[in-house]
Amino acid sequence: MATSIQVSEALRRELVKRKMYDKETYEEVIWDLIENTRELSEETRREIEEARAEVRAGKVHTLAEVKRELGL
């Protein structure tokens, strides 16, 4: 069932900027945004867990160590 929604002029302008091609519908733009958010969230969660595992394993360097190694 199709329905109409009301959006502000500012949001409409933002959606127009995000269109990949002129005839792309606002629905397609919104679905792309939702998909990108889900993918980013999953990827980000995975990267955070990997970083935490590295910290637990002691695979970290302090800023002072990095500066010393780089001769800064």
MMTF fields as JSON, N, C-alpha, C and O atoms, coordinates in Angstrom:
{
  "mmtfVersion": "1.0.0",
  "mmtfProducer": "UNKNOWN",
  "numBonds": 287,
  "numAtoms": 288,
  "numGroups": 72,
  "numChains": 1,
  "numModels": 1,
  "chainsPerModel": [1],
  "groupsPerChain": [72],
  "chainIdList": ["A"],
  "bondAtomList": [4, 2, 8, 6, 12, 10, 16, 14, 20, 18, 24, 22, 28, 26, 32, 30, 36, 34, 40, 38, 44, 42, 48, 46, 52, 50, 56, 54, 60, 58, 64, 62, 68, 66, 72, 70, 76, 74, 80, 78, 84, 82, 88, 86, 92, 90, 96, 94, 100, 98, 104, 102, 108, 106, 112, 110, 116, 114, 120, 118, 124, 122, 128, 126, 132, 130, 136, 134, 140, 138, 144, 142, 148, 146, 152, 150, 156, 154, 160, 158, 164, 162, 168, 166, 172, 170, 176, 174, 180, 178, 184, 182, 188, 186, 192, 190, 196, 194, 200, 198, 204, 202, 208, 206, 212, 210, 216, 214, 220, 218, 224, 222, 228, 226, 232, 230, 236, 234, 240, 238, 244, 242, 248, 246, 252, 250, 256, 254, 260, 258, 264, 262, 268, 266, 272, 270, 276, 274, 280, 278, 284, 282],
  "bondOrderList": [1, 1, 1, 1, 1, 1, 1, 1, 1, 1, 1, 1, 1, 1, 1, 1, 1, 1, 1, 1, 1, 1, 1, 1, 1, 1, 1, 1, 1, 1, 1, 1, 1, 1, 1, 1, 1, 1, 1, 1, 1, 1, 1, 1, 1, 1, 1, 1, 1, 1, 1, 1, 1, 1, 1, 1, 1, 1, 1, 1, 1, 1, 1, 1, 1, 1, 1, 1, 1, 1, 1],
  "groupList": [{"groupName": "MET", "atomNameList": ["N", "CA", "C", "O"], "elementList": ["N", "C", "C", "O"], "formalChargeList": [0, 0, 0, 0], "bondAtomList": [1, 0, 2, 1, 3, 2], "bondOrderList": [1, 1, 2], "singleLetterCode": "M", "chemCompType": "L-PEPTIDE LINKING"}, {"groupName": "ALA", "atomNameList": ["N", "CA", "C", "O"], "elementList": ["N", "C", "C", "O"], "formalChargeList": [0, 0, 0, 0], "bondAtomList": [1, 0, 2, 1, 3, 2], "bondOrderList": [1, 1, 2], "singleLetterCode": "A", "chemCompType": "L-PEPTIDE LINKING"}, {"groupName": "THR", "atomNameList": ["N", "CA", "C", "O"], "elementList": ["N", "C", "C", "O"], "formalChargeList": [0, 0, 0, 0], "bondAtomList": [1, 0, 2, 1, 3, 2], "bondOrderList": [1, 1, 2], "singleLetterCode": "T", "chemCompType": "L-PEPTIDE LINKING"}, {"groupName": "SER", "atomNameList": ["N", "CA", "C", "O"], "elementList": ["N", "C", "C", "O"], "formalChargeList": [0, 0, 0, 0], "bondAtomList": [1, 0, 2, 1, 3, 2], "bondOrderList": [1, 1, 2], "singleLetterCode": "S", "chemCompType": "L-PEPTIDE LINKING"}, {"groupName": "ILE", "atomNameList": ["N", "CA", "C", "O"], "elementList": ["N", "C", "C", "O"], "formalChargeList": [0, 0, 0, 0], "bondAtomList": [1, 0, 2, 1, 3, 2], "bondOrderList": [1, 1, 2], "singleLetterCode": "I", "chemCompType": "L-PEPTIDE LINKING"}, {"groupName": "GLN", "atomNameList": ["N", "CA", "C", "O"], "elementList": ["N", "C", "C", "O"], "formalChargeList": [0, 0, 0, 0], "bondAtomList": [1, 0, 2, 1, 3, 2], "bondOrderList": [1, 1, 2], "singleLetterCode": "Q", "chemCompType": "L-PEPTIDE LINKING"}, {"groupName": "VAL", "atomNameList": ["N", "CA", "C", "O"], "elementList": ["N", "C", "C", "O"], "formalChargeList": [0, 0, 0, 0], "bondAtomList": [1, 0, 2, 1, 3, 2], "bondOrderList": [1, 1, 2], "singleLetterCode": "V", "chemCompType": "L-PEPTIDE LINKING"}, {"groupName": "GLU", "atomNameList": ["N", "CA", "C", "O"], "elementList": ["N", "C", "C", "O"], "formalChargeList": [0, 0, 0, 0], "bondAtomList": [1, 0, 2, 1, 3, 2], "bondOrderList": [1, 1, 2], "singleLetterCode": "E", "chemCompType": "L-PEPTIDE LINKING"}, {"groupName": "LEU", "atomNameList": ["N", "CA", "C", "O"], "elementList": ["N", "C", "C", "O"], "formalChargeList": [0, 0, 0, 0], "bondAtomList": [1, 0, 2, 1, 3, 2], "bondOrderList": [1, 1, 2], "singleLetterCode": "L", "chemCompType": "L-PEPTIDE LINKING"}, {"groupName": "ARG", "atomNameList": ["N", "CA", "C", "O"], "elementList": ["N", "C", "C", "O"], "formalChargeList": [0, 0, 0, 0], "bondAtomList": [1, 0, 2, 1, 3, 2], "bondOrderList": [1, 1, 2], "singleLetterCode": "R", "chemCompType": "L-PEPTIDE LINKING"}, {"groupName": "LYS", "atomNameList": ["N", "CA", "C", "O"], "elementList": ["N", "C", "C", "O"], "formalChargeList": [0, 0, 0, 0], "bondAtomList": [1, 0, 2, 1, 3, 2], "bondOrderList": [1, 1, 2], "singleLetterCode": "K", "chemCompType": "L-PEPTIDE LINKING"}, {"groupName": "TYR", "atomNameList": ["N", "CA", "C", "O"], "elementList": ["N", "C", "C", "O"], "formalChargeList": [0, 0, 0, 0], "bondAtomList": [1, 0, 2, 1, 3, 2], "bondOrderList": [1, 1, 2], "singleLetterCode": "Y", "chemCompType": "L-PEPTIDE LINKING"}, {"groupName": "ASP", "atomNameList": ["N", "CA", "C", "O"], "elementList": ["N", "C", "C", "O"], "formalChargeList": [0, 0, 0, 0], "bondAtomList": [1, 0, 2, 1, 3, 2], "bondOrderList": [1, 1, 2], "singleLetterCode": "D", "chemCompType": "L-PEPTIDE LINKING"}, {"groupName": "TRP", "atomNameList": ["N", "CA", "C", "O"], "elementList": ["N", "C", "C", "O"], "formalChargeList": [0, 0, 0, 0], "bondAtomList": [1, 0, 2, 1, 3, 2], "bondOrderList": [1, 1, 2], "singleLetterCode": "W", "chemCompType": "L-PEPTIDE LINKING"}, {"groupName": "ASN", "atomNameList": ["N", "CA", "C", "O"], "elementList": ["N", "C", "C", "O"], "formalChargeList": [0, 0, 0, 0], "bondAtomList": [1, 0, 2, 1, 3, 2], "bondOrderList": [1, 1, 2], "singleLetterCode": "N", "chemCompType": "L-PEPTIDE LINKING"}, {"groupName": "GLY", "atomNameList": ["N", "CA", "C", "O"], "elementList": ["N", "C", "C", "O"], "formalChargeList": [0, 0, 0, 0], "bondAtomList": [1, 0, 2, 1, 3, 2], "bondOrderList": [1, 1, 2], "singleLetterCode": "G", "chemCompType": "PEPTIDE LINKING"}, {"groupName": "HIS", "atomNameList": ["N", "CA", "C", "O"], "elementList": ["N", "C", "C", "O"], "formalChargeList": [0, 0, 0, 0], "bondAtomList": [1, 0, 2, 1, 3, 2], "bondOrderList": [1, 1, 2], "singleLetterCode": "H", "chemCompType": "L-PEPTIDE LINKING"}],
  "groupTypeList": [0, 1, 2, 3, 4, 5, 6, 3, 7, 1, 8, 9, 9, 7, 8, 6, 10, 9, 10, 0, 11, 12, 10, 7, 2, 11, 7, 7, 6, 4, 13, 12, 8, 4, 7, 14, 2, 9, 7, 8, 3, 7, 7, 2, 9, 9, 7, 4, 7, 7, 1, 9, 1, 7, 6, 9, 1, 15, 10, 6, 16, 2, 8, 1, 7, 6, 10, 9, 7, 8, 15, 8],
  "groupIdList": [1, 2, 3, 4, 5, 6, 7, 8, 9, 10, 11, 12, 13, 14, 15, 16, 17, 18, 19, 20, 21, 22, 23, 24, 25, 26, 27, 28, 29, 30, 31, 32, 33, 34, 35, 36, 37, 38, 39, 40, 41, 42, 43, 44, 45, 46, 47, 48, 49, 50, 51, 52, 53, 54, 55, 56, 57, 58, 59, 60, 61, 62, 63, 64, 65, 66, 67, 68, 69, 70, 71, 72],
  "secStructList": [7, 7, 7, 7, 7, 7, 7, 7, 2, 2, 2, 2, 2, 2, 2, 2, 2, 2, 7, 1, 1, 6, 6, 7, 7, 2, 2, 2, 2, 2, 2, 2, 2, 2, 2, 2, 2, 2, 2, 2, 2, 2, 2, 2, 2, 2, 2, 2, 2, 2, 2, 2, 2, 2, 2, 2, 6, 6, 7, 7, 7, 7, 2, 2, 2, 2, 2, 2, 2, 2, 6, 7],
  "xCoordList": [0.842, 0.0, 0.892, 1.724, 0.739, 1.503, 0.824, -0.398, 1.654, 1.123, 1.965, 3.058, 1.479, 2.22, 2.767, 2.166, 3.919, 4.458, 4.758, 4.95, 4.796, 5.063, 6.47, 6.81, 7.295, 8.653, 8.863, 8.194, 9.785, 10.079, 10.799, 11.319, 10.818, 11.515, 13.014, 13.664, 13.561, 14.985, 15.322, 16.339, 14.465, 14.697, 14.545, 15.321, 13.568, 13.381, 14.626, 15.071, 15.195, 16.416, 17.573, 18.364, 17.659, 18.714, 18.537, 19.517, 17.3, 17.031, 17.379, 17.917, 17.074, 17.398, 18.909, 19.363, 19.688, 21.151, 21.683, 22.714, 20.975, 21.445, 21.012, 21.403, 20.209, 19.78, 20.987, 21.844, 21.034, 22.106, 21.807, 22.724, 20.544, 20.118, 18.8, 18.091, 18.473, 17.316, 15.994, 15.193, 15.756, 14.461, 14.38, 13.377, 15.432, 15.397, 14.327, 14.237, 13.534, 12.457, 13.008, 14.086, 12.246, 12.639, 12.655, 13.485, 11.749, 11.736, 13.054, 13.62, 13.542, 14.812, 15.962, 16.845, 15.947, 16.983, 16.931, 17.966, 15.748, 15.593, 16.034, 16.715, 15.663, 16.088, 17.61, 18.21, 18.239, 19.709, 20.323, 21.308, 19.748, 20.254, 20.113, 21.026, 18.986, 18.761, 19.762, 20.348, 19.958, 20.891, 22.312, 23.027, 22.717, 24.06, 24.244, 25.318, 23.234, 23.317, 23.474, 24.27, 22.733, 22.836, 24.221, 24.839, 24.71, 26.026, 27.103, 28.002, 27.011, 27.995, 27.952, 28.998, 26.779, 26.651, 27.287, 28.016, 27.023, 27.61, 29.121, 29.848, 29.588, 31.02, 31.69, 32.751, 31.078, 31.639, 31.702, 32.707, 30.635, 30.647, 31.771, 32.447, 31.966, 33.022, 34.404, 35.264, 34.6, 35.886, 36.148, 37.284, 35.128, 35.284, 35.686, 36.577, 35.039, 35.383, 36.81, 37.525, 37.235, 38.613, 39.598, 40.627, 39.283, 40.163, 40.243, 41.319, 39.125, 39.12, 39.985, 40.714, 39.897, 40.706, 42.191, 43.003, 42.55, 43.945, 44.429, 45.555, 43.589, 43.957, 44.144, 45.12, 43.215, 43.335, 44.609, 45.224, 45.004, 46.206, 47.484, 48.587, 47.336, 48.505, 49.117, 50.247, 48.401, 48.912, 48.624, 47.926, 49.175, 48.96, 50.296, 51.246, 50.361, 51.536, 51.06, 50.043, 51.801, 51.45, 51.884, 52.699, 51.341, 51.728, 53.219, 53.91, 53.702, 55.13, 55.998, 57.035, 55.583, 56.346, 56.367, 57.408, 55.243, 55.156, 56.037, 56.772, 55.961, 56.807, 58.279, 59.056, 58.664, 60.048, 60.484, 61.567, 59.654, 59.987, 60.119, 60.948, 59.303, 59.329, 60.345, 60.544, 60.97, 61.949, 61.329, 61.93, 60.137, 59.46, 59.64, 59.133],
  "yCoordList": [-1.169, 0.0, 1.238, 1.393, 2.094, 3.341, 4.4, 4.428, 5.262, 6.353, 7.592, 7.5, 8.722, 9.972, 10.366, 10.086, 11.022, 11.571, 13.044, 13.488, 13.784, 15.2, 15.453, 15.012, 16.164, 16.502, 18.001, 18.65, 18.531, 19.957, 20.249, 19.347, 21.497, 21.904, 21.641, 21.266, 21.832, 21.582, 20.101, 19.777, 19.211, 17.781, 17.406, 16.601, 17.972, 17.696, 18.089, 17.344, 19.263, 19.703, 18.736, 18.44, 18.254, 17.296, 15.987, 15.409, 15.511, 14.282, 14.466, 13.557, 15.631, 15.91, 15.829, 15.284, 16.358, 16.324, 14.894, 14.613, 14.001, 12.627, 11.709, 10.542, 12.232, 11.415, 11.067, 11.91, 9.816, 9.37, 9.745, 9.94, 9.842, 10.241, 10.988, 10.842, 11.782, 12.677, 11.978, 12.49, 10.824, 10.165, 9.245, 8.559, 9.226, 8.403, 8.961, 10.172, 8.08, 8.521, 8.786, 8.314, 9.549, 9.792, 8.479, 8.294, 7.58, 6.28, 5.548, 4.976, 5.566, 4.904, 5.555, 4.862, 6.864, 7.573, 7.16, 6.889, 7.114, 6.751, 5.311, 5.042, 4.382, 2.985, 2.885, 2.131, 3.635, 3.631, 4.115, 3.547, 5.165, 5.681, 4.647, 4.47, 3.975, 2.946, 1.813, 1.345, 1.374, 0.281, 0.673, -0.114, 1.888, 2.352, 2.414, 2.083, 2.825, 2.918, 1.535, 1.355, 0.578, -0.786, -1.354, -1.926, -1.193, -1.726, -1.056, -1.722, 0.233, 0.961, 0.515, 0.33, 0.342, -0.073, -1.442, -1.63, -2.387, -3.723, -3.664, -4.286, -2.927, -2.797, -2.107, -2.535, -1.059, -0.329, -1.198, -1.198, -1.941, -2.836, -3.862, -4.147, -4.409, -5.401, -4.772, -5.367, -3.567, -2.891, -2.538, -2.632, -2.142, -1.831, -3.085, -3.037, -4.193, -5.436, -5.863, -6.339, -5.703, -6.036, -5.145, -5.62, -3.861, -2.94, -3.304, -3.258, -3.661, -4.067, -5.309, -5.403, -6.254, -7.474, -7.133, -7.722, -6.195, -5.776, -5.126, -5.366, -4.313, -3.672, -4.734, -4.69, -5.689, -6.763, -7.57, -8.039, -7.731, -8.509, -7.681, -8.193, -6.419, -5.577, -5.018, -4.53, -5.079, -4.567, -3.071, -2.631, -2.307, -0.864, -0.157, -0.741, 1.099, 1.938, 3.286, 3.815, 3.827, 5.15, 6.188, 5.905, 7.386, 8.472, 8.768, 9.035, 8.721, 8.968, 7.94, 8.295, 6.664, 5.623, 5.869, 5.728, 6.23, 6.479, 7.673, 7.622, 8.749, 9.922, 9.557, 9.98, 8.774, 8.36, 7.545, 7.772, 6.598, 5.762, 6.595, 6.296, 7.629, 8.486, 9.628, 10.393, 9.731, 10.793, 12.179, 13.172, 12.233, 13.528, 14.108, 15.193],
  "zCoordList": [0.0, 0.0, 0.0, 0.894, -0.955, -1.033, -0.177, -0.029, 0.375, 1.189, 0.946, 0.387, 1.35, 1.22, 2.575, 3.612, 2.551, 3.785, 3.563, 2.431, 4.643, 4.551, 5.079, 6.178, 4.301, 4.727, 4.56, 3.755, 5.32, 5.224, 3.913, 3.258, 3.554, 2.326, 2.462, 1.487, 3.641, 3.867, 3.644, 3.031, 4.145, 3.955, 2.486, 1.97, 1.816, 0.389, -0.393, -1.266, -0.087, -0.779, -0.512, -1.407, 0.719, 1.067, 0.313, -0.157, 0.191, -0.56, -2.034, -2.666, -2.573, -3.978, -4.182, -5.189, -3.251, -3.36, -3.377, -3.987, -2.708, -2.581, -3.722, -3.767, -4.637, -5.778, -6.65, -6.915, -7.086, -7.967, -9.42, -10.218, -9.749, -11.088, -10.963, -9.967, -11.964, -11.895, -11.592, -10.81, -12.194, -12.046, -10.833, -10.64, -10.015, -8.807, -7.863, -7.66, -7.298, -6.405, -5.009, -4.647, -4.236, -2.852, -2.07, -1.179, -2.399, -1.715, -1.946, -1.014, -3.181, -3.475, -2.702, -2.195, -2.616, -1.867, -0.392, 0.217, 0.166, 1.576, 1.821, 2.811, 0.945, 1.098, 1.037, 1.804, 0.138, 0.063, 1.361, 1.833, 1.945, 3.214, 4.324, 5.13, 4.367, 5.384, 5.21, 6.186, 3.985, 3.716, 4.112, 4.732, 3.756, 4.108, 5.613, 6.115, 6.33, 7.782, 8.408, 9.329, 7.918, 8.45, 8.197, 9.095, 6.962, 6.625, 7.468, 7.982, 7.605, 8.387, 9.836, 10.459, 10.372, 11.766, 11.991, 12.965, 11.115, 11.254, 11.109, 11.883, 10.132, 9.902, 11.09, 11.546, 11.578, 12.707, 13.945, 14.657, 14.21, 15.375, 15.273, 16.261, 14.09, 13.875, 14.111, 14.761, 13.576, 13.742, 15.206, 15.671, 15.917, 17.341, 18.108, 18.955, 17.818, 18.507, 18.181, 19.064, 16.935, 16.562, 17.316, 17.797, 17.418, 18.14, 19.616, 20.211, 20.2, 21.614, 21.828, 22.815, 20.901, 21.002, 20.914, 21.627, 20.055, 19.942, 21.233, 21.669, 21.839, 23.109, 24.186, 24.934, 24.271, 25.266, 25.051, 26.009, 23.776, 23.464, 23.635, 23.441, 23.992, 24.211, 22.946, 22.971, 21.852, 20.576, 20.45, 19.536, 21.383, 21.396, 21.592, 22.114, 21.17, 21.363, 21.883, 21.435, 22.827, 23.322, 22.302, 21.424, 22.421, 21.528, 21.683, 20.7, 22.899, 23.144, 22.423, 21.863, 22.43, 21.729, 20.229, 19.588, 19.679, 18.239, 17.866, 16.879, 18.659, 18.385, 18.433, 17.577, 19.428, 19.577, 18.364, 17.824, 17.93, 16.767, 15.487, 14.628, 15.371, 14.182, 14.301, 13.357, 15.447, 15.66, 15.757, 15.346, 16.297, 16.438, 17.822, 18.107]
}
